[in-house]
Amino acid sequence: MSDARTPAQIEADIARRRQELAVTLDEIGVRVHPKTLMGDAKAKAASAVDRTAGRAYVSVNRAVTNVRGQLVSEDGAPRMERIVPVALAVVGLVGLLVISSKASKPSKAPRSSRCGRRRRG
């Protein structure tokens, strides 16, 4: 096989390679453009949030199903022997929170009208 190429073939090869290089440089320019980078970052963040939200949903759904299984019998009737103690505990906890929030608020003492200034006499 002969490697002898004509000048026209060499020029055509150079032109083709220049075109390929121009396309490659354009692709690189698009990839490193700030808008492209921001779009990629937003897409990754949205994907991570979607995954996290999906996992949270599954976890909460599983927890609700477990609690419901503890408080409702298989035929759908409420299990009062389990519901009443839970309800009492919740009421007690809310009561403690209310009492502690009232106790932690500072009392408003009446202010002096002088505001720390001395009268001239």
Disulfide bonds with the S-S distance in Angstrom:
none
